Every structure is written in structure tokens, then in C-alpha cells.
Amino acid sequence: MDMMKRVPVRELDPKERSKNFEEVCLGYTEEEAQLEASRCLNCKNPRCVMGCPVSINIPGFISEVKEGNYEKAYKIITSTSSLPAVCGRVCPQEKQCEGHCVRGIKGESISIGNLERFVADWAREHQIKSQPSPERKGKKVAIVGSGPAGLACAGDLAKWGYDVTIFESTDVIGGVLTFGIPEFRLPKEKVVVPEVENVKALGVDIRTGVTIGRDITIDDLMEKEGYGAVFVGCGANVPKMMGIQGEDAKGVFAAGTFLKKYNLGDKSTKTTPPDLTGKVVVIVGGGNVAMDAARTSVRFGADVRVVYRRGEEELPAFKGEIQEAKEEGISFHLLTNPTEIMVDEDNNVKGVKLIDMELGEPDDSGRRRPIPVEGSEHVMDADLVIMALGTVANPLIPHTTEGLDSNKYECIVTDVETGATTKPGVFAGGDDVTGPATVILAMGAGRRAAKSIDEYLNDQLSLK
């Protein structure tokens, strides 16, 4: 075995997978996992741990995998992560743990994500679960939102003996894990449901169909319902649009709306998936959500074209997702941007007017600013247009909570280190604080807030 190269992970054939919603990555076998684990150098100062937002003891769990001690490996992972089967599948390891791996300096980094996934899947198949704390603290904590930030915060607090209740506004638990990430990347019944059940097994109560800020306020939770602290982790779910002519046409979707409506894992919609055979679907944007919308549309039979105003190097989506999208026949039209959505007399989409772009000086994000090229306008046929331009936070909670500040983007203002908001006893983290980010960053924020809540309820946290 070449120790500088990874053990390859098996995937479905692109021609086969582009016609169904089966999980693309098949994961490691026991033999493959142990071989890959044997490549780990077990560094004394593991950079991979520094690159992990939830600080998993990566060398520790990999050492146990190498020896075949999978239950021990699972206990190491779950001491800091509530959703290992999820993170092993959808975390941006290439930019985080694997991106810091010493092995990657002269060869290929350890396949940490696939090893985490293997361990989590093995534990699920062998019904290994985290155990609730035998000691109860007699203190109540409310969690707003059942997405990755809320589940991570709730899991830690429950392990420490708090009585935790999650309030979820929809009837679907898991947030973006359930309705935002397609089945072929994150199977719902196989992965998400068992992960949620593990959190509930710790003693967490989840109440669905309760919108905080409308059905009950945070002030009421604390003043009338006896919750000593509240964590707000409800994400950012208001879609951004371009503001161009034709965006109100039939057949124009925000990516999140499209995915929620047609994601086969979302049992709440009962919506018949569309037959897009022979239809041209234009995806505007280049992030992970754009790839999810594009790859979902392909599975409905569409001819999919991704339009992005910057170049290939600037595409923000994971490299693996971009590669898999290309393998599935999705075409990329880079350095081009929509100026108008063309419609027919019945306001149905019939095309998109585009203009070529060139890259100028860096903007506030550090990326080179795209500039329109005069005289380069052209038209692309389209039957559907999906805008994958990101989302912003919902202002409902800040606007209905006394003393809770938000910024001009409606994101809740917090202390970076503790997650404490401007209202004592209220903490926040995830997309409703930072804007759209990754699952693992939301989980990291939830875990930091859990630690701060524990300190706050025990009079050990000095609020700034």
C-alpha cells in the first residue's frame, strides 16, 4: 500500500446515480477503514483537531479504528459531536480537519470524514448510543430550532443533566439536514432520523409546530415558563434574490424553496416530484446549495446549466460536489451573470438574458469583483430558473424579544467567544448570527453556547 495515497472510497456510477436519489458515496468497508486509519501519523500536536470546529479527538478515534475498536472510536467522537454520521457526510473536511492534516503536506491527507462516517454507521448498525446523564440539575433550557446548531447545543446540555426542550416551528425535525440537503448526499431515514433519535434518547424534548416570536416569545419562556436560559439557533431561511426583471415569473424558485418542496426526504410536503425531462433548468449561483439544486434537477430529468458570475477558482462549493455535478452532466457557464428573466405572455419562463463578466480588483469579501463586459449580452434558453444566492436571517425573534439586538443584516448580535446576546440568559449561534455557513460551523456554535449556558446557570460566566 502507498502510504501517501488515500484508500479510495467507492461511489455509484455517475450514469446510474444521476437517475435516482440513492446515496452517491458508499463509504468504507471495515478492511478499507482500517487500511486508511493505518496511514495516520498520530501527531503529538494534531493540526487536524485545530481545524475541527467541534474539536473531535481525531487521532484518538482513528487509532481505535486501526485496532478495530469501533465502539471506543464512536465514544471518542460523540464526546464532542452529536451528529457524527451527518458530519462524516456533509462537512467541508477539505477546508477543515483534512485541510490541516500533516499527511497532506507531501501526499494525500487522511480521509477523516469517511472514517468518521464509517464509525457512525457501524455504531448505528450495532445500536450503540450515547447515554443520558444519571444526574439531573433541575434547570430548564429552551432551544429555538432543531437544526444542527440546536441539536448540538441540546445534546451537550442534556449530557450534562439539564432539562432541555427544543422548539421547532415546522413539523419537520432537523432543519436544513432534513429539508435542505438532498437524499443522495444525506439519507434521511438512514442517517438523520437516527441521529435525532440519539439526541432525544439523552432526554431532550422536541416540540414541533411552535414558532417562537409568534406562538410564544422568548420573554415568556424565561419569565412565565421557567427556562433559565435560551439558545437561538433557528438558521437563516429568508432567500436572497437578484432584483432583476422577471423574477416573479412562474418557474422561478429560490433554491431553498425548491429543495424543501421537492426533497424526497421531506415527508411534510407530500408534493409530487416534477418531471423535468427535456426541460432546461438554469441555476444561478456557485455554492453548495446551487450544487444541491442542480444535482436534484438532473435527477428529475432536466438539462441543467449552472451560471456563476466568477470563474472556476472562485466557485465556493466543495470541490467534490463540483466534480460530482460535472460527472452527472451538469454544464457550468462561468464569468456570466443574468440581467433579465424572459417570460411569455402567460408569465412563464422562456429564457435568461446574460452578460459576460470579467474579474477586477478584490471586493470586501477578498475575491476579485466581477465587472460586466459591454456588448456581451446573450440569451440562454430556460424553462425553470433557480436562484441560489444565499439567505438572510428572519427578523422575527429579534423584533419580538426585549433587549435582543440584531445588526443591519437582521443577524443576532453575540459575543464571539461565548455566544451570549445582548439579553442576559439568551445565547445564539449558527446562521442566524453569522449568515449562511456550514453544518459543522453551526454545530460548533451550538457547542460553544452550551458551555456558556452551563457556566451562566452556575454563576461562572461573566457577561460582557
C-alpha positions, 0 to 999 in steps of 0.5 A: 500500500502507498502510504501517501495515497488515500484508500479510495472510497467507492461511489455509484456510477455517475450514469446510474446515480444521476437517475435516482436519489440513492446515496452517491458515496458508499463509504468504507468497508471495515478492511478499507477503514482500517487500511486508511486509519493505518496511514495516520501519523498520530501527531503529538500536536494534531493540526487536524483537531485545530481545524475541527470546529467541534474539536473531535479527538481525531487521532484518538478515534482513528487509532481505535479504528486501526485496532478495530475498536469501533465502539471506543472510536464512536465514544471518542467522537460523540464526546464532542459531536452529536451528529457524527454520521451527518458530519462524516457526510456533509462537512467541508473536511477539505477546508477543515480537519483534512485541510490541516492534516500533516499527511497532506503536506507531501501526499494525500491527507487522511480521509477523516470524514469517511472514517468518521462516517464509517464509525457512525454507521457501524455504531448505528448498525450495532445500536450503540448510543450515547447515554443520558446523564444519571444526574439531573440539575433541575434547570430548564433550557429552551432551544429555538430550532432543531437544526444542527446548531440546536441539536448540538447545543441540546445534546451537550446540555442534556449530557450534562443533566439539564432539562432541555426542550427544543422548539421547532416551528415546522413539523419537520425535525432537523432543519436544513439536514432534513429539508435542505440537503438532498437524499443522495448526499444525506439519507434521511431515514438512514442517517438523520432520523437516527441521529435525532433519535440519539439526541432525544434518547439523552432526554431532550424534548422536541416540540414541533409546530411552535414558532417562537416570536409568534406562538410564544416569545422568548420573554415568556419562556424565561419569565412565565415558563421557567427556562433559565436560559435560551439558545437561538439557533433557528438558521437563516431561511429568508432567500436572497434574490437578484432584483432583476426583471422577471423574477416573479415569473412562474418557474422561478424558485429560490433554491431553498424553496425548491429543495424543501418542496421537492426533497424526497426526504421531506415527508411534510410536503407530500408534493409530487416530484416534477418531471423535468425531462427535456426541460432546461433548468438554469441555476444561478449561483456557485455554492453548495446549495446551487450544487444541491439544486442542480444535482436534484434537477438532473435527477428529475430529468432536466438539462441543467446549466449552472451560471456563476458570475466568477470563474472556476477558482472562485466557485465556493462549493466543495470541490467534490460536489463540483466534480460530482455535478460535472460527472452527472452532466451538469454544464457550468457557464462561468464569468456570466451573470443574468440581467433579465428573466424572459417570460411569455405572455402567460408569465412563464419562463422562456429564457435568461438574458446574460452578460459576460463578466470579467474579474477586477480588483478584490471586493470586501469579501477578498475575491476579485469583483466581477465587472460586466463586459459591454456588448456581451449580452446573450440569451440562454434558453430556460424553462425553470430558473433557480436562484441560489444566492444565499439567505438572510436571517428572519427578523422575527425573534429579534423584533419580538424579544426585549433587549435582543439586538440584531445588526443591519443584516437582521443577524443576532448580535453575540459575543464571539467567544461565548455566544451570549446576546445582548439579553442576559440568559439568551445565547445564539449561534449558527446562521442566524448570527453569522449568515449562511455557513456550514453544518459543522460551523453551526454545530460548533456554535451550538457547542460553544453556547452550551458551555456558556449556558452551563457556566451562566446557570452556575454563576461562572460566566461573566457577561460582557 
